[in-house]
Amino acid sequence: MTRPGGQGAPAGPSPEGPANQANPVGAGAWSWTGVLPVAGDVCQAGDVSRLGAVLRERAADLSGVFYCVGVSRPDFVEALDVERAVDTVRVNFEGALRVFYEVLPLVRAQAGGGFLAGFTSMAADRGFPRGHSYCAAKAALDRLLESLRIDLYETSVKIFTIVPGYVETPMSAQNRFPMPGIWPVGKGVTHILRRLEREEQVIRFPWYHSWGMALLGLLPNRLYWWLASRQRGQVRIEPQAGDRFQWNAEPGSAGR
Ligand SMILES: NC(=O)c1ccc[n+]([C@@H]2O[C@H](COP(=O)([O-])OP(=O)(O)OC[C@H]3O[C@@H](n4cnc5c(N)ncnc54)[C@H](OP(=O)(O)O)[C@@H]3O)[C@@H](O)[C@H]2O)c1
């Protein structure tokens, strides 16, 4: 699903036709047979219903859905913006709920089984500085995926939780702080598809980001809160050019 005027995901139909597009990581149980762009906003019920209708008509053999939608925006106690924060929660969480509920009956109807996959974040593990809405939405999505996994445990539908650290995409390009160990997007996609084939239902990567978060999770709360509060000033995130919400990366600075 792409937004009206959006860039598409990942591209329009190939000149050779959808059936001739190869899986970019090669062979395996998981392959894709083409791209079917459907413009819409995942937070709009009508748009998601229309997506479902298109899929039922043109992709009746749909075996799985990745919810890769997300927005990364900081929240500032110095410059609160409730509309921006609510929209961040809606795109990262409400949209996933809508899309998964829309497509689940179609996926469940597949004789060979199927899957739903959602992208959360290591920002769901603990509260991050200036991450009120993003951390909360990703944590909610994490619980949604786990609840679905439990309800579908005895069925042939698998639920995948994908938990990236930093990956080179337009989203991470917003960050004006060091991201050591960031992965190229191709490496991330290859890693995800390999883990999917092994049916690892929680896919966290890179391992060193994951281990770092696990260590932070072991800290006593007060120590974690103090350490994280020291990082507040480091969290500088620029808006994407097409975002209807704009903000200063550092409130009170001379920036945008
Ligand atoms: N990159 C990272 O380092 C990183 C780390 C942790 C988690 N994640 C998560 O991984 C997922 C993929 O992120 P990414 O890095 O690929 O981000 P991205 O490059 O910014 O892509 C986000 C996508 O979401 C779409 N989108 C945003 N709002 C939408 C809406 N209301 N309706 C429909 N589509 C909408 C965008 O469409 P347009 O192209 O039309 O704007 C874009 O295709 C996200 O859930 C993100 O939170 C990423």
The ligand as an SDF file (V2000), in Angstrom:
LIG
                    3D

 48 52  0  0  0  0  0  0  0  0999 V2000
   15.1060    2.0590    9.2530 N   0  0  0  0  0  0  0  0  0  0  0  0
   15.3290    1.7600   10.5150 C   0  0  0  0  0  0  0  0  0  0  0  0
   16.4500    1.9610   11.0220 O   0  0  0  0  0  0  0  0  0  0  0  0
   14.2360    1.1590   11.3480 C   0  0  0  0  0  0  0  0  0  0  0  0
   14.5500    0.7860   12.6670 C   0  0  0  0  0  0  0  0  0  0  0  0
   13.5840    0.2120   13.4650 C   0  0  0  0  0  0  0  0  0  0  0  0
   12.3180    0.0050   12.9510 C   0  0  0  0  0  0  0  0  0  0  0  0
   12.0010    0.3740   11.6790 N   0  0  0  0  0  0  0  0  0  0  0  0
   10.6440    0.1350   11.2050 C   0  0  0  0  0  0  0  0  0  0  0  0
   10.6910   -0.5760    9.9940 O   0  0  0  0  0  0  0  0  0  0  0  0
    9.5690   -0.2270    9.1740 C   0  0  0  0  0  0  0  0  0  0  0  0
   10.0460    0.2030    7.8070 C   0  0  0  0  0  0  0  0  0  0  0  0
   10.7550    1.4380    8.0120 O   0  0  0  0  0  0  0  0  0  0  0  0
   11.6820    2.1120    6.9130 P   0  0  0  0  0  0  0  0  0  0  0  0
   12.9790    2.3540    7.5590 O   0  0  0  0  0  0  0  0  0  0  0  0
   11.6050    1.3650    5.6290 O   0  0  0  0  0  0  0  0  0  0  0  0
   10.9410    3.5270    6.8030 O   0  0  0  0  0  0  0  0  0  0  0  0
   10.6420    4.4200    5.5270 P   0  0  0  0  0  0  0  0  0  0  0  0
   11.7100    4.2400    4.5330 O   0  0  0  0  0  0  0  0  0  0  0  0
   10.3900    5.8100    6.0550 O   0  0  0  0  0  0  0  0  0  0  0  0
    9.2970    3.7910    4.9660 O   0  0  0  0  0  0  0  0  0  0  0  0
    8.0800    3.9630    5.6500 C   0  0  0  0  0  0  0  0  0  0  0  0
    6.9580    3.6710    4.6870 C   0  0  0  0  0  0  0  0  0  0  0  0
    5.7070    3.9280    5.3600 O   0  0  0  0  0  0  0  0  0  0  0  0
    4.8320    4.5310    4.4130 C   0  0  0  0  0  0  0  0  0  0  0  0
    3.7910    5.2890    5.1210 N   0  0  0  0  0  0  0  0  0  0  0  0
    3.9590    6.2150    6.0880 C   0  0  0  0  0  0  0  0  0  0  0  0
    2.7580    6.6740    6.5120 N   0  0  0  0  0  0  0  0  0  0  0  0
    1.8020    5.9950    5.7940 C   0  0  0  0  0  0  0  0  0  0  0  0
    0.3850    6.0040    5.7890 C   0  0  0  0  0  0  0  0  0  0  0  0
   -0.3240    6.7900    6.6220 N   0  0  0  0  0  0  0  0  0  0  0  0
   -0.2630    5.1670    4.9270 N   0  0  0  0  0  0  0  0  0  0  0  0
    0.4360    4.3570    4.0720 C   0  0  0  0  0  0  0  0  0  0  0  0
    1.7840    4.3100    4.0450 N   0  0  0  0  0  0  0  0  0  0  0  0
    2.4600    5.1180    4.8950 C   0  0  0  0  0  0  0  0  0  0  0  0
    5.7520    5.4310    3.6010 C   0  0  0  0  0  0  0  0  0  0  0  0
    5.1000    5.7340    2.3980 O   0  0  0  0  0  0  0  0  0  0  0  0
    5.5700    6.9890    1.4490 P   0  0  0  0  0  0  0  0  0  0  0  0
    6.7220    6.4670    0.6690 O   0  0  0  0  0  0  0  0  0  0  0  0
    4.3660    7.2450    0.6280 O   0  0  0  0  0  0  0  0  0  0  0  0
    5.9200    8.1010    2.3810 O   0  0  0  0  0  0  0  0  0  0  0  0
    6.9750    4.5350    3.4380 C   0  0  0  0  0  0  0  0  0  0  0  0
    6.8200    3.6940    2.3110 O   0  0  0  0  0  0  0  0  0  0  0  0
    8.8160    0.8640    9.9420 C   0  0  0  0  0  0  0  0  0  0  0  0
    7.7470    0.3040   10.6450 O   0  0  0  0  0  0  0  0  0  0  0  0
    9.8750    1.3960   10.9150 C   0  0  0  0  0  0  0  0  0  0  0  0
    9.2840    1.9660   12.0670 O   0  0  0  0  0  0  0  0  0  0  0  0
   12.9330    0.9420   10.8640 C   0  0  0  0  0  0  0  0  0  0  0  0
  1  2  1  0
  2  3  2  0
  2  4  1  0
  4  5  1  0
  4 48  2  0
  5  6  2  0
  6  7  1  0
  7  8  2  0
  8  9  1  0
  8 48  1  0
  9 10  1  0
  9 46  1  0
 10 11  1  0
 11 12  1  0
 11 44  1  0
 12 13  1  0
 13 14  1  0
 14 15  2  0
 14 16  1  0
 14 17  1  0
 17 18  1  0
 18 19  2  0
 18 20  1  0
 18 21  1  0
 21 22  1  0
 22 23  1  0
 23 24  1  0
 23 42  1  0
 24 25  1  0
 25 26  1  0
 25 36  1  0
 26 27  1  0
 26 35  1  0
 27 28  2  0
 28 29  1  0
 29 30  1  0
 29 35  2  0
 30 31  1  0
 30 32  2  0
 32 33  1  0
 33 34  2  0
 34 35  1  0
 36 37  1  0
 36 42  1  0
 37 38  1  0
 38 39  2  0
 38 40  1  0
 38 41  1  0
 42 43  1  0
 44 45  1  0
 44 46  1  0
 46 47  1  0
M  CHG  2   8   1  16  -1
M  END
$$$$
